[in-house]
């Protein structure tokens, strides 16, 4: 199994290197950091602009291959480059990664777990009123863009705050005005996390319930489940031991990728609720013509996908005894 994982890691590492290198070429040729300074008022001297760009290896007067080599050798020293304004990219990734983790961990995990439970339960009640109701609600949520769901929850939270004359929901930024009482900081963070976490849960649960329902229906109609029932096995045990376990095998792959890529999977949510996470940083790097920031976000996302791929292989091997990783 270790040899198998080692081979997969090697293949993924090669693909990751290619993806990051292509991203560097694309960002370095299409983004124009010089324009950030040329549009400023009062105008900045061209010589000063060139000096600033040369300092951070962003000048388009330097050959692309030379800039790539300088950047690549800097990575081995732990330096991923800086923005045109001199902000260290690696420090930004490290800081924003934990912001995204605080926002997305509970919402992603709870959304998947709730979605699996709802999907499996609704599959056992196929075409009944409860199944049709869950299907209608899930499809409505899935078909609604994430930013619309986010804004609707903000409108509802504002109405509730005004009606109750409280500040139960806070939805701008990661923190706000902290009161002077015990555990005030913890309460403030919880208030800011409550609404975006709820959005992530309902979005994740809606999509996951549709996936799990279809997988569960396939398992419930399989020959081995019918055979178990024919032999007198109780319905609940046949569903839980045979159908659900088989239906969870593909879900394990989805779960692994979802957890590994959750850092970059909620860009709209972070933008709507002003959370300075990885997703928002990725958008800001493009807007601010930050070449090395774009490359660093791509590299971080690639590492997350790599981890998800390896984790999915391991989870499939655990859930399916027919799979043997050698």
C-alpha positions in Angstrom: 0.0 0.0 0.0 2.8 2.4 0.8 4.5 1.7 -2.5 1.2 2.4 -4.3 0.7 5.7 -2.5 4.3 6.6 -3.2 3.8 6.1 -6.9 0.6 8.1 -6.9 2.3 10.9 -5.0 5.1 11.0 -7.6 2.7 11.2 -10.5 0.7 13.9 -8.7 3.8 15.9 -7.9 4.8 15.9 -11.6 1.3 17.1 -12.6 1.4 19.7 -9.9 4.8 21.1 -11.1 3.5 21.4 -14.6 0.3 23.1 -13.5 2.2 25.6 -11.4 4.7 26.3 -14.1 1.9 26.9 -16.7 0.2 29.2 -14.2 3.3 31.2 -13.8 3.7 31.6 -17.5 0.1 32.6 -18.0 0.1 35.1 -15.0 3.5 36.6 -15.9 2.4 37.2 -19.5 -1.2 38.3 -19.1 -1.2 40.3 -15.8 0.5 43.7 -16.0 1.8 44.8 -12.6 3.2 48.0 -14.2 -0.3 49.3 -14.8 -0.9 49.5 -11.0 1.7 52.3 -10.8 1.0 53.9 -14.2 -2.6 54.7 -13.3 -1.7 56.4 -10.0 -2.2 60.1 -9.4 0.1 62.0 -9.2 2.0 60.1 -11.9 5.1 58.1 -10.8 8.3 58.4 -12.7 8.9 55.4 -15.0 12.3 54.9 -13.6 10.9 54.5 -10.1 8.2 52.0 -11.4 10.9 50.0 -13.1 13.0 49.9 -10.0 10.0 48.7 -7.9 9.2 45.9 -10.5 12.8 44.8 -10.7 13.1 44.6 -6.9 10.2 42.0 -6.8 11.1 40.2 -10.1 8.0 41.5 -11.9 9.5 43.6 -14.7 8.4 42.7 -18.2 11.7 44.0 -19.5 13.4 40.9 -18.0 13.1 37.7 -20.1 10.4 35.4 -18.9 12.8 32.4 -18.6 15.0 34.5 -16.3 12.1 35.6 -14.1 10.9 32.0 -13.9 14.3 30.7 -12.8 14.6 33.4 -10.1 11.2 32.6 -8.8 11.8 28.8 -8.9 15.1 29.0 -7.1 13.5 31.3 -4.5 10.9 28.5 -3.7 13.7 26.2 -2.5 14.6 28.9 0.0 11.0 29.1 1.1 10.3 32.4 -0.7 7.3 32.4 -3.0 7.7 36.0 -4.1 6.0 39.3 -3.3 3.1 41.3 -4.6 3.9 44.5 -6.6 3.5 46.4 -3.4 5.9 44.2 -1.5 3.6 42.0 0.5 5.0 38.5 1.1 2.9 35.9 -0.7 3.7 33.0 1.6 2.7 35.0 4.7 -0.6 35.8 3.1 -1.3 32.2 2.3 -0.4 31.1 5.9 -2.6 33.7 7.5 -5.6 33.3 5.2 -5.5 29.5 5.3 -6.4 29.5 9.0 -9.2 32.0 8.3 -10.7 29.7 5.7 -10.3 26.7 8.0 -12.2 28.4 10.8 -15.0 29.3 8.3 -15.2 26.2 6.3 -14.4 23.3 8.6 -17.8 23.0 10.4 -19.9 24.0 7.4 -18.2 21.6 5.0 -18.2 18.6 7.3 -21.7 19.2 8.7 -23.1 19.8 5.1 -21.7 16.4 3.9 -22.8 14.5 6.9 -26.3 15.9 6.9 -26.6 15.5 3.1 -25.6 11.8 3.4 -28.1 11.2 6.1 -30.9 13.0 4.3 -30.1 11.4 0.9 -30.0 7.8 2.4 -33.2 8.3 4.3 -35.1 9.8 1.4 -34.0 6.9 -0.8 -35.7 4.4 1.5 -38.9 6.5 1.1 -38.8 6.8 -2.7 -41.8 8.6 -4.2 -43.4 9.3 -0.9 -44.4 12.8 0.2 -41.3 13.3 2.3 -39.0 12.2 -0.5 -40.7 14.5 -3.0 -40.5 17.4 -0.5 -36.8 16.9 0.1 -36.2 16.6 -3.6 -38.0 19.9 -4.4 -36.2 21.8 -1.6 -32.8 20.4 -2.6 -33.3 21.2 -6.3 -34.4 24.7 -5.4 -31.3 25.3 -3.3 -28.9 23.7 -5.9 -30.4 25.9 -8.7 -30.0 29.1 -6.7 -26.5 30.7 -7.0 -24.4 30.8 -3.8 -24.3 34.6 -3.7 -28.1 34.8 -3.9 -28.4 32.4 -1.0 -25.9 34.4 0.9 -27.6 37.7 0.3 -31.0 36.2 1.2 -29.7 35.0 4.5 -28.2 38.4 5.2 -31.6 40.0 4.5 -33.3 37.6 6.9 -30.6 38.1 9.5 -31.0 41.9 9.3 -34.8 41.6 9.6 -34.4 39.4 12.7 -31.8 41.7 14.3 -34.1 44.7 13.8 -37.2 42.9 15.0 -35.6 41.4 18.1 -33.5 44.6 18.7 -30.4 42.4 19.2 -27.2 41.7 17.4 -27.6 37.9 17.2 -26.2 37.7 13.6 -23.1 39.5 12.6 -22.1 38.9 9.0 -19.5 41.4 7.9 -15.9 40.2 8.4 -14.4 37.7 10.8 -14.7 39.8 13.9 -16.4 43.0 14.9 -16.9 45.2 18.0 -16.0 43.0 21.0 -18.0 43.7 24.1 -16.6 43.9 27.6 -17.8 40.6 29.2 -16.4 37.2 29.8 -15.6 35.2 26.6 -16.6 38.3 24.5 -14.1 37.5 21.7 -15.3 33.9 21.4 -19.0 35.0 21.3 -18.2 37.6 18.7 -16.4 35.1 16.4 -19.4 32.7 16.8 -21.8 35.4 15.8 -19.8 36.1 12.6 -19.4 32.4 11.8 -23.1 31.5 12.4 -24.6 32.8 9.1 -21.8 31.8 6.6 -21.6 28.4 8.3 -25.4 28.0 7.8 -25.1 28.9 4.1 -22.3 26.3 3.6 -24.3 23.7 5.4 -27.5 24.1 3.3 -25.6 24.3 0.1 -23.5 21.2 0.8 -26.3 19.2 2.3 -28.6 19.9 -0.7 -26.1 18.8 -3.3 -24.8 15.8 -1.2 -28.4 14.6 -0.6 -29.0 14.3 -4.3 -25.8 12.3 -4.9 -26.3 10.0 -1.9 -30.0 9.4 -2.8 -29.1 8.2 -6.3 -26.3 6.0 -4.9 -28.5 4.6 -2.3 -31.3 3.7 -4.8 -28.8 1.8 -6.9 -27.7 -0.2 -3.9 -31.2 -0.9 -2.7 -32.0 -2.4 -6.1 -28.9 -4.6 -6.2 -29.1 -8.4 -6.1 -27.2 -8.8 -2.9 -29.7 -6.6 -1.0 -32.7 -8.5 -2.4 -31.0 -11.8 -1.5 -30.4 -10.5 2.1 -34.0 -9.6 2.4 -35.1 -13.0 1.0 -33.0 -14.8 3.6 -35.0 -13.1 6.3 -32.6 -10.3 7.3 -34.4 -7.4 8.9 -35.1 -4.4 6.6 -33.1 -2.0 8.7 -30.1 -4.3 8.9 -30.2 -5.0 5.2 -30.3 -1.2 4.5 -27.6 -0.3 7.0 -25.2 -3.2 6.6 -25.4 -3.9 2.9 -27.0 -1.0 0.9 -25.6 2.0 2.8 -22.1 0.7 3.1 -21.9 0.1 -0.6 -23.4 3.4 -1.4 -20.8 5.1 0.9 -17.9 4.0 -1.3 -18.3 6.7 -4.0 -19.2 9.1 -1.2 -15.9 8.5 0.4 -14.1 9.8 -2.7 -16.3 12.9 -2.8 -15.8 13.4 1.0 -12.0 13.2 0.7 -11.9 15.8 -2.1 -14.4 18.1 -0.4 -12.4 18.2 2.8 -9.1 18.6 1.1 -10.3 21.3 -1.2 -12.5 23.2 1.2 -9.9 25.9 1.6 -10.5 27.1 -2.0 -14.1 25.9 -2.4 -16.1 28.8 -0.9 -15.0 31.9 -2.8 -18.5 33.4 -3.1 -19.2 32.8 0.6 -16.0 34.5 1.6 -16.6 37.5 -0.7 -20.2 37.9 0.5 -19.4 37.8 4.2 -16.0 39.6 3.8 -14.0 36.8 5.2 -10.3 37.3 4.3 -9.7 33.6 3.4 -7.9 31.9 0.5 -10.9 32.1 -1.9 -11.1 35.9 -1.5 -7.3 36.2 -1.7 -7.4 34.3 -5.0 -9.8 36.9 -6.5 -7.8 39.8 -5.0 -4.6 38.6 -6.6 -6.1 38.7 -10.0 -7.7 42.1 -9.5 -4.4 43.5 -8.1 -2.3 41.9 -10.8 -0.3 39.9 -8.3 1.6 37.4 -10.4 3.2 35.4 -7.6 0.0 35.5 -5.5 -1.9 33.9 -8.4 0.8 31.2 -8.6 0.8 30.6 -4.9 -3.0 30.2 -4.7 -2.8 27.7 -7.6 0.0 25.8 -5.9 -2.0 25.7 -2.6 -5.1 24.5 -4.4 -3.1 21.9 -6.3 -1.6 20.5 -3.1 -5.2 20.3 -1.6 -6.3 18.3 -4.7 -3.3 16.1 -4.4 -4.1 15.4 -0.7 -7.7 14.7 -1.6 -6.7 12.2 -4.3 -4.5 10.2 -2.0 -7.0 10.4 0.8 -9.8 9.2 -1.5 -7.7 6.2 -2.5 -7.2 5.3 1.1 -10.9 5.7 2.0 -12.0 3.6 -0.9 -9.7 0.8 0.3 -11.1 1.0 3.8 -14.8 1.0 2.7 -14.4 -1.6 -0.1 -12.7 -4.8 1.0 -12.4 -5.9 -2.6 -9.9 -3.1 -3.2 -6.3 -3.9 -2.3 -3.7 -1.3 -2.7 -0.3 -2.9 -3.4 
